[in-house]
Every structure is written in C-alpha cells, then in structure tokens.
C-alpha cells in the first residue's frame, strides 16, 4: 500500500515538474501530508 502511494507521489511530482515548479512544490507538500495521514 505504501509503495503504491509512493509511486503515485513520484508520478504526480514528475508531471507537475513539467507544468510548474511552484505547483510541484505545493503538490509535494499536499501529497506528502496525505501519505502521512494514510500511514
């Protein structure tokens, strides 16, 4: 379960990096917070 969440996080981070560095940073924080809640 944790590995799947990590893969999704990496996938999202890579996609957002192409769009915008600011968006990537914001999403990273939000996604990381979500992963913390799942654990």
FENSULSUL-V703452 format. One record per backbone hydrogen bond with DSSP energy under -1.0 kcal/mol. NH is the residue of the N-H (numbers start at 1). CO is the residue of the C=O. E is the energy in kcal/mol with one decimal. If there is no record, write none. Layout:
BEGIN
NH;CO;E
NH;CO;E
END
This chain:
BEGIN
5;1;-1.9
6;2;-2.2
7;3;-2.4
8;4;-2.3
9;5;-2.2
10;6;-2.5
11;7;-2.5
12;8;-2.8
13;9;-2.7
14;10;-2.6
15;11;-2.1
16;12;-2.8
17;13;-1.8
18;14;-1.2
19;15;-1.0
20;16;-3.4
24;20;-2.2
25;21;-2.3
26;22;-2.3
27;23;-2.8
28;24;-2.7
29;25;-1.9
30;26;-2.2
31;27;-3.5
32;28;-2.7
33;29;-2.0
34;30;-2.0
35;31;-2.5
36;32;-2.2
37;33;-1.7
38;34;-1.6
39;35;-1.5
END
